[in-house]
Amino acid sequence: MEPMKLFWAFGLLGFCLGGSLVQGFEINEGHWNESDVAIVEAGSPAAKPLLVGLTLIQSAAHKGAVCLDGTVAAYHLHRGFGSGANSWLIQLEGGGWCNDIRTCVYRKKTRRGSLNYMEKAIEFTGILSNKPEENPDFFNWNRVKVRYCDGASFSGEGYNEAAGLYFRGQRIWSAAMEDLMSKGMRKADQALLSGCSAGGLASILHCDEFRELFPGSTKVKCLADAGLFLDVLDVAGGHTMRTFFDGVVSLQGVGKNLPGYCTSHMDATSCFFPQNLVANIRTPLFLLNTAYDVWQLQASLAPAISDPHGSWRQCKLDSAKCNANQINFLQGFRNEMLNALKSFSTAAENGLFINSCFAHCQSERQDTWYGSDSPAIANKVCLLPISICYLLSIYYYYLRKATHLILPFYVSR
């Protein structure tokens, strides 16, 4: 059966074969400087992942493309080969944001704000793996991870002299792309911009800019993993996420770099939320997200400040312990996500996979990207699973439109 026909033969139920992926994880709610959910899963591949060294952007200092502390920006590049020699995959690193002087000063003393604290080499796994058995469609592409050290999803522009804080996310983006173009990316036959969490938001913000780097003959698409941060009410009826994003946008001068089609009729903070952007992006975009995003549940939907009596604590740690009212609230969040994507999902060039996992970021981790227990599309007849890796591959290479949604988690778990 041809891949395209095979794809459409499958049903529309997204689910987690292994149940909730991040049970027992709790976010430190003292700051928002991390948005990664880093869990070591039992049964992870025994083979050691590829280690890729750090490359400094040569023009960064001259262009002011610097981290929060003024050190230069960097990325990790592993060269493609064979049939992938002229294909490029760019992943924008995630890792939260900083929304005031205190949190940005804290951040500049970590790998999220300074070259001085970055690992000199990192593991390439999931969508960045160089092993065909782990990453069959992108293993031999030129694969790049751009380090995230600005705290505003690669979109800020400003400087706070008193605190010694450089808000240069937009410059880092531009300098990194220019450097990679000079190293062969301008000759790409095909290119994919991806990112997870804060990096997923960045891939949405920069998707059309990425398309404009290449001639019309280059196939260009974007992937946003766990980047659908929603402007919704928290469990106390407050606007935790909006309040936080307002601080990021105001402090770091993000507004001037947001799309004009949004800022022409909405405030800058609203235009930092993907729900107000995705329907107007011209470049083909694939959205990968969980309808029960565990980071949003813990940090913006039910943070400690909105749950002073801790009634959500057990539910946040284990979805099986959510009571009926909490499940109804989570279903409401799911419905708001799906409603926010209605217009986006009608565009022929777009795709999405919204599954029912309790997770955050699925393309970077091997177990969720391409494994025996990866989140999957299930055929209602033969129950043959398709991994996220394969789903994205079918979308990138064959389809103009791919829309796959989920049943509620209490039905599918």
C-alpha positions as CSV (number, residue, x, y, z in Angstrom):
1,M,0.0,0.0,0.0
2,E,1.3,3.4,-0.9
3,P,2.3,5.6,2.1
4,M,-0.4,8.2,1.4
5,K,-3.1,5.6,1.1
6,L,-1.8,3.8,4.2
7,F,-2.1,7.0,6.2
8,W,-5.7,7.6,5.4
9,A,-6.6,4.0,6.2
10,F,-6.1,4.7,9.9
11,G,-8.6,5.9,12.4
12,L,-8.6,9.2,14.3
13,L,-7.9,8.1,17.8
14,G,-4.7,9.4,19.3
15,F,-3.7,7.7,22.5
16,C,-0.8,6.9,24.9
17,L,0.0,3.2,24.9
18,G,2.0,3.5,28.1
19,G,-0.6,5.6,30.0
20,S,0.4,9.0,31.4
21,L,4.0,9.8,30.5
22,V,5.0,12.1,33.2
23,Q,3.3,10.8,36.3
24,G,5.2,11.9,39.5
25,F,6.8,14.9,37.9
26,E,6.2,18.3,39.6
27,I,7.4,21.6,38.3
28,N,9.2,24.0,40.6
29,E,6.7,26.8,40.7
30,G,9.2,29.4,42.1
31,H,10.1,30.5,38.6
32,W,9.2,29.8,34.9
33,N,12.8,29.5,33.7
34,E,12.3,25.9,32.7
35,S,9.6,24.4,30.5
36,D,11.3,21.1,29.9
37,V,9.9,17.9,31.3
38,A,13.0,15.7,31.6
39,I,12.2,12.2,32.6
40,V,14.3,9.1,32.4
41,E,12.0,6.3,31.2
42,A,12.5,2.7,31.9
43,G,13.2,0.7,28.8
44,S,15.1,3.5,27.1
45,P,17.3,2.5,24.1
46,A,20.6,0.9,25.3
47,A,22.7,2.4,22.6
48,K,24.4,5.6,23.6
49,P,23.0,8.7,21.8
50,L,25.3,10.8,19.5
51,L,27.1,13.6,21.3
52,V,27.4,16.8,19.2
53,G,29.7,19.6,20.1
54,L,28.9,23.3,20.5
55,T,29.5,25.8,17.7
56,L,29.8,29.5,18.4
57,I,28.1,31.9,16.0
58,Q,31.1,33.8,14.6
59,S,29.3,37.0,13.9
60,A,27.3,37.0,17.1
61,A,29.3,39.5,19.1
62,H,29.5,41.9,16.2
63,K,25.7,41.7,15.6
64,G,24.8,41.8,19.3
65,A,23.4,38.3,19.0
66,V,24.1,37.5,22.7
67,C,22.6,35.7,25.6
68,L,21.1,37.5,28.6
69,D,24.6,37.9,30.2
70,G,26.2,39.2,27.0
71,T,28.0,36.0,26.0
72,V,27.7,34.9,22.4
73,A,25.0,32.6,21.1
74,A,25.7,29.1,19.8
75,Y,24.3,25.9,18.3
76,H,25.0,22.2,17.7
77,L,25.4,21.0,14.1
78,H,25.7,17.4,12.9
79,R,26.2,17.2,9.2
80,G,24.0,15.3,6.9
81,F,25.1,12.7,4.4
82,G,23.9,10.6,1.5
83,S,20.4,11.4,0.5
84,G,20.1,13.9,3.3
85,A,23.1,15.9,2.5
86,N,21.0,18.8,1.2
87,S,18.2,18.6,3.7
88,W,18.2,20.7,6.9
89,L,16.3,20.3,10.2
90,I,16.6,23.2,12.6
91,Q,15.4,22.7,16.2
92,L,15.0,25.7,18.4
93,E,15.7,24.8,22.0
94,G,13.0,25.4,24.6
95,G,13.2,26.1,28.3
96,G,10.7,28.6,29.7
97,W,11.0,32.4,29.8
98,C,11.8,35.2,32.2
99,N,9.3,38.0,32.8
100,D,11.0,40.3,35.2
101,I,14.4,41.5,36.3
102,R,14.7,39.0,39.1
103,T,14.0,35.9,37.0
104,C,16.1,37.1,34.2
105,V,19.1,37.8,36.5
106,Y,18.6,34.3,37.9
107,R,18.4,32.9,34.3
108,K,21.6,34.5,33.1
109,K,23.5,32.4,35.6
110,T,22.3,29.2,34.0
111,R,22.6,27.5,30.6
112,R,19.3,29.2,29.7
113,G,21.0,32.6,29.8
114,S,24.7,32.2,29.3
115,L,27.2,30.5,27.1
116,N,29.4,30.0,30.1
117,Y,26.9,27.4,31.6
118,M,26.0,25.5,28.4
119,E,27.1,22.0,27.9
120,K,30.0,21.7,25.5
121,A,28.3,18.7,23.8
122,I,24.7,17.4,24.0
123,E,22.9,14.2,23.1
124,F,21.0,14.2,19.8
125,T,17.9,12.0,20.3
126,G,14.4,11.7,18.9
127,I,14.0,13.9,15.9
128,L,17.7,14.7,16.1
129,S,19.0,11.1,16.3
130,N,21.5,9.9,13.7
131,K,20.3,6.3,13.9
132,P,17.9,5.2,11.1
133,E,16.2,2.7,13.5
134,E,15.4,5.7,15.8
135,N,14.7,8.4,13.3
136,P,14.1,6.8,9.9
137,D,13.3,10.0,7.9
138,F,15.7,12.6,9.3
139,F,18.7,10.6,10.6
140,N,20.9,11.7,7.7
141,W,19.8,15.3,7.4
142,N,21.9,18.2,8.5
143,R,20.5,18.5,12.1
144,V,20.9,21.6,14.2
145,K,19.9,22.5,17.7
146,V,20.0,26.3,18.3
147,R,20.6,27.0,22.0
148,Y,18.1,29.1,23.8
149,C,19.6,31.8,26.1
150,D,17.4,34.9,25.7
151,G,14.3,34.0,27.7
152,A,11.7,35.2,25.2
153,S,11.4,32.5,22.5
154,F,14.0,34.1,20.3
155,S,12.0,37.2,19.9
156,G,13.1,40.0,22.3
157,E,15.0,43.2,21.5
158,G,16.3,45.5,24.3
159,Y,18.8,46.1,27.0
160,N,18.6,46.8,30.8
161,E,21.8,48.5,31.8
162,A,21.2,48.5,35.5
163,A,20.9,44.7,35.6
164,G,23.3,44.0,32.8
165,L,20.6,42.1,30.8
166,Y,20.7,41.7,27.0
167,F,17.3,40.9,25.5
168,R,18.5,39.9,22.0
169,G,16.4,36.8,21.1
170,Q,15.5,38.1,17.6
171,R,19.2,38.9,16.8
172,I,20.2,35.4,18.0
173,W,17.6,33.9,15.6
174,S,18.8,36.1,12.7
175,A,22.5,35.5,13.3
176,A,22.1,31.7,13.7
177,M,20.1,31.5,10.4
178,E,22.7,33.6,8.6
179,D,25.5,31.5,9.9
180,L,23.8,28.3,8.9
181,M,23.0,29.6,5.4
182,S,26.7,30.3,4.9
183,K,27.5,26.7,5.9
184,G,25.3,25.2,3.2
185,M,21.7,25.7,4.2
186,R,21.1,28.1,1.4
187,K,21.5,25.1,-1.0
188,A,18.8,23.1,0.8
189,D,16.4,21.1,-1.2
190,Q,14.1,20.7,1.8
191,A,14.1,22.3,5.3
192,L,12.1,21.8,8.5
193,L,12.0,24.3,11.4
194,S,11.1,22.6,14.6
195,G,11.1,23.4,18.3
196,C,9.7,22.2,21.6
197,S,7.9,24.2,24.3
198,A,9.3,27.7,24.3
199,G,11.1,26.6,21.2
200,G,7.8,25.3,19.8
201,L,6.4,28.8,20.3
202,A,9.5,30.2,18.6
203,S,9.0,27.9,15.6
204,I,5.5,29.4,15.2
205,L,6.8,33.0,15.6
206,H,9.6,32.5,13.0
207,C,7.9,30.0,10.6
208,D,7.3,32.5,7.8
209,E,10.7,34.2,8.3
210,F,12.3,30.7,7.9
211,R,10.4,30.2,4.6
212,E,11.6,33.6,3.3
213,L,15.3,32.4,3.6
214,F,14.9,30.0,0.8
215,P,14.0,30.1,-2.9
216,G,10.5,28.9,-3.9
217,S,11.9,25.6,-5.1
218,T,12.9,24.5,-1.6
219,K,10.3,22.5,0.3
220,V,9.9,24.3,3.7
221,K,7.6,23.3,6.5
222,C,7.5,23.9,10.3
223,L,6.8,21.8,13.3
224,A,5.7,23.2,16.7
225,D,5.9,20.6,19.5
226,A,4.2,21.5,22.8
227,G,4.1,25.2,21.7
228,L,0.3,25.7,22.1
229,F,0.3,27.8,25.2
230,L,-3.3,29.0,25.6
231,D,-4.7,32.2,26.9
232,V,-7.3,30.6,29.3
233,L,-8.5,31.0,32.8
234,D,-6.7,29.0,35.6
235,V,-8.5,27.0,38.3
236,A,-9.1,30.1,40.4
237,G,-10.5,32.1,37.4
238,G,-7.3,34.1,37.0
239,H,-5.1,34.8,34.0
240,T,-1.8,33.2,35.1
241,M,-0.5,32.6,31.6
242,R,-1.5,36.0,30.3
243,T,0.0,37.8,33.2
244,F,3.2,36.0,32.8
245,F,3.5,36.5,29.1
246,D,2.6,40.2,29.5
247,G,5.7,40.5,31.6
248,V,7.9,38.7,29.0
249,V,6.6,40.8,26.2
250,S,6.9,44.1,28.0
251,L,10.3,43.6,29.6
252,Q,12.0,42.2,26.6
253,G,10.6,44.4,23.9
254,V,9.0,41.5,22.1
255,G,6.2,43.5,20.5
256,K,8.2,45.1,17.8
257,N,9.1,41.6,16.4
258,L,5.6,40.1,16.4
259,P,3.7,39.7,13.2
260,G,2.0,42.8,12.0
261,Y,-1.1,40.9,10.9
262,C,-1.7,40.4,14.6
263,T,-0.4,43.5,16.3
264,S,-2.4,45.7,13.8
265,H,-5.6,44.8,15.7
266,M,-4.5,43.1,19.0
267,D,-2.2,43.9,21.9
268,A,1.3,42.6,21.8
269,T,0.7,40.1,24.6
270,S,-2.2,38.5,22.7
271,C,0.0,38.2,19.7
272,F,2.5,36.1,21.7
273,F,-0.2,33.5,22.1
274,P,-0.1,30.9,19.2
275,Q,-3.9,30.7,19.1
276,N,-3.9,34.2,17.6
277,L,-1.2,33.5,15.1
278,V,-1.4,30.0,13.6
279,A,-4.4,30.5,11.3
280,N,-2.5,33.3,9.5
281,I,0.9,31.6,9.0
282,R,1.5,31.2,5.3
283,T,4.1,28.4,5.6
284,P,2.9,24.8,6.0
285,L,2.8,24.1,9.8
286,F,2.4,20.9,11.8
287,L,1.2,21.2,15.4
288,L,2.1,18.4,17.8
289,N,0.6,18.8,21.2
290,T,-1.1,17.0,24.1
291,A,-4.6,18.2,24.9
292,Y,-3.6,17.7,28.6
293,D,-0.2,19.5,28.4
294,V,1.4,18.7,31.8
295,W,3.5,21.8,31.9
296,Q,0.5,24.1,31.4
297,L,-1.5,22.0,33.9
298,Q,1.1,22.5,36.6
299,A,2.5,26.0,35.8
300,S,-0.4,28.0,34.4
301,L,-3.7,26.1,34.9
302,A,-3.3,24.9,38.5
303,P,-0.2,26.7,40.0
304,A,0.2,26.8,43.7
305,I,-0.9,30.5,43.9
306,S,-4.2,29.5,42.3
307,D,-4.6,26.4,44.4
308,P,-3.7,27.5,47.9
309,H,-5.3,24.4,49.6
310,G,-3.5,22.0,47.3
311,S,-6.6,20.3,46.0
312,W,-5.0,19.9,42.6
313,R,-1.7,18.5,43.8
314,Q,-2.5,14.8,43.5
315,C,-4.3,15.3,40.2
316,K,-1.2,17.1,38.8
317,L,1.1,14.3,39.8
318,D,-1.2,11.4,38.7
319,S,-4.1,11.8,36.3
320,A,-5.8,8.7,37.8
321,K,-6.3,10.7,41.0
322,C,-8.2,13.5,39.4
323,N,-11.8,13.8,40.6
324,A,-14.8,14.4,38.4
325,N,-14.7,18.2,38.7
326,Q,-11.0,18.2,37.8
327,I,-11.6,15.9,34.8
328,N,-14.4,18.3,33.7
329,F,-11.9,21.2,34.0
330,L,-9.3,19.4,31.9
331,Q,-11.9,18.5,29.3
332,G,-12.7,22.2,29.1
333,F,-9.1,23.0,28.5
334,R,-9.0,20.3,25.8
335,N,-12.1,21.8,24.1
336,E,-10.6,25.3,24.2
337,M,-7.5,24.0,22.5
338,L,-9.5,22.3,19.8
339,N,-11.7,25.4,19.3
340,A,-8.6,27.6,19.0
341,L,-7.4,25.4,16.1
342,K,-10.6,25.2,14.1
343,S,-9.6,27.8,11.5
344,F,-6.0,26.5,11.4
345,S,-7.1,23.0,10.7
346,T,-9.2,23.9,7.7
347,A,-6.1,25.1,5.7
348,A,-5.0,22.5,3.2
349,E,-1.3,22.9,3.9
350,N,-1.5,22.5,7.7
351,G,-1.5,19.4,9.9
352,L,-1.9,18.6,13.5
353,F,-1.7,15.6,16.0
354,I,-3.4,16.4,19.3
355,N,-3.1,13.3,21.5
356,S,-4.3,12.5,25.0
357,C,-1.0,12.0,26.8
358,F,-0.2,13.7,30.0
359,A,3.2,14.9,28.6
360,H,5.1,17.9,27.4
361,C,7.4,17.7,24.3
362,Q,7.3,14.5,22.3
363,S,9.6,15.0,19.3
364,E,12.8,15.2,21.4
365,R,12.4,12.1,23.5
366,Q,13.1,8.8,21.9
367,D,10.3,7.0,23.7
368,T,7.7,9.3,22.4
369,W,9.2,10.1,19.0
370,Y,9.8,6.6,17.6
371,G,9.4,3.6,19.9
372,S,7.3,0.6,20.6
373,D,5.2,2.5,23.1
374,S,5.1,5.9,21.3
375,P,1.9,7.9,21.2
376,A,0.1,6.6,18.1
377,I,-2.7,6.7,15.7
378,A,-4.6,3.4,16.0
379,N,-6.6,1.6,13.4
380,K,-9.9,0.6,14.9
381,V,-9.7,-2.7,13.1
382,C,-6.2,-4.0,13.3
383,L,-4.8,-1.7,16.1
384,L,-1.6,-1.1,14.2
385,P,0.2,1.9,15.7
386,I,1.8,4.7,13.8
387,S,4.5,6.7,15.7
388,I,4.7,10.4,15.8
389,C,7.8,10.1,13.7
390,Y,6.0,8.3,10.9
391,L,3.0,10.6,11.1
392,L,5.2,13.7,10.6
393,S,7.0,11.9,7.8
394,I,3.8,11.2,5.9
395,Y,2.7,14.9,6.4
396,Y,6.1,16.3,5.3
397,Y,6.6,14.1,2.2
398,Y,3.2,13.2,0.9
399,L,0.2,15.1,2.3
400,R,-1.1,18.6,2.0
401,K,-3.4,18.2,4.9
402,A,-3.3,15.9,7.9
403,T,-5.7,16.5,10.8
404,H,-5.8,14.0,13.7
405,L,-7.5,14.7,17.0
406,I,-8.2,12.7,20.1
407,L,-10.9,11.2,22.2
408,P,-10.9,12.5,25.8
409,F,-8.3,10.9,28.0
410,Y,-10.8,9.1,30.3
411,V,-12.1,7.3,27.2
412,S,-8.7,6.4,25.6
413,R,-6.5,5.8,28.6
